[in-house]
Amino acid sequence: MSAAQAREFRVHALQPQWEIAVYRSAETFQKWMRSQLMLAQTNFDPERPNLVVLTELNGLPLAIRGSVLAQKAPSLQLALAASLIKHLPESAYFALSKKVNIVQGLMLALAPENMQLYLRTCAELAREHQVYLLCGSSVHPRLTEQNGTIRMGAPELYNQAVLLSPEGKVLGTWDKVHLTADEYPLGMVDAPLKDLVTVPTPVGDIGVATSLDAFRPDVIEQLERTGTTVFLQPDANATEWTGTEHGTSTTRPQPEAWLDSSWAVVQNSRTIQYAVNPMVVGNLFDVSFDGQSAIIGKADQAANQQSYIMTEPRAGFLALMPWVKEGTPEELRTLGEKLKAGSKDPQENQYRSGAIFADLTLPASTVPPHPLRPYEQALQAVIDGKDIHNPARALGFFWWIVGGLLLMSLFSRAKKGTKVVLGLLGLLLVGLGF
């Protein structure tokens, strides 16, 4: 890219819908991720670089992958509990050896295979479509590479966003600094503010503020200091869009509060010129996610008057996903109640999904290149085919082995009553492996 050359590119924000079945297997997850890129593909510009931005925590539900009981659970908490039962031996290993709680032990036990699936799927899609791809985010420990072996470093987990090039190469990562109350029980920790960087690319000088980070002045100031011009806000808003602001004592409508993130950041910043805010929708077990994905520019560059539902129209929106329908605040709140999980209404879970895009222009970058940090180099090694070492992998077969040994007692000379008890116990333990 010439130092004097202006950058012209197209950005795409995806608004997918959660589906429990997506996380049944590696194949169903890959199919779902591919369907999102296919949806955006119809708007790819063949003459200029394309940046595709996916949603927050799209890799988190991989924690229930492979568990039949988890797939059928009535709530997200019970789904995680079912997955914990299936993976209890490995989870206990990490909980005891790393001195963490059992849920964090579960996430560590699942991290090697799930990270490999997640990263390689995203890299394959970036290469296949020749796009810059912000994968969304997932729950990752920071990796290390020692003597050619990829290992999980410290047991802390991060809500981590990864940016890939059209060649499937890691360009940078951003770990969420301000977690929500629901994230801490999974073993995630707040990332250091100083670790937030800006990565110069042909699709802008990229900085990522995941969800709540986009509302926090310290994060915005850090990204401004490092030179961010394109501000990415991957999000998973786990509240009704027509409800009131979450986590505060105010009674502002949620969409009004949302204006304090990407829209306000772009209007108030001298450095940040654009923002991309994709939002996932849908009911995941008993948790409802909703919102309106947006691409935002300066008000004088996006004069068309539009805004989120339940707010006054304004300039600054280059592209905005419509909500399910228009109406008065009272009508919208009523519909929001019908959409959410457990409403039993015919409109339950009938959210709007889709993709939006906008063409952006920036001058040549003045931001220095971002050298990959050791844990980012380790992510690249995983994409390139190195597996993450999992010291507890063999324990994944524990229930089946023990259950199988007990079932073999049916062919022993033990008393009939003893054989029945041991056989039933064996069936139970084998069942736990599913």
Secondary structure, 3 states (H helix, E strand, C coil): CCCCCCEEEEEEEEECECCHHHHCCHHHHHHHHHHHHHHHHCCCCCCCCEEEECCCCCCHHHHHCCCHHHHCCCCHHHHHHHHHHHCHHHHHHHHHHHCCCHHHHHHHHHHHHHHHHHHHHHHHHHHHHCCEEECCCEEEEEEEEECCEEEEEEEEEEEEEEEECCCCCEEEEEECCCCCCCCHHHCECCCCHHHCCCEEECCEEEEECCHHHHHCHHHHHHHHHHCCCEEECCECCCCCCCCECCCCCCCCEHHHHHCCCHHHHHHHCCCCCEEEECECEEEECCEEECCCCEEECCCCCCCCCECCCCCCCECCEEEECCCCCCCCHHHHHHHHHHHCCCCCCCCCCCCCCEEEEEEEEECCCCCCCCCCCHHHHHHHHHHCCCCECCCCHHHHHHHHHHHHHHHHHHHCCCCHHHHHHHHHHHHHHHHHCC
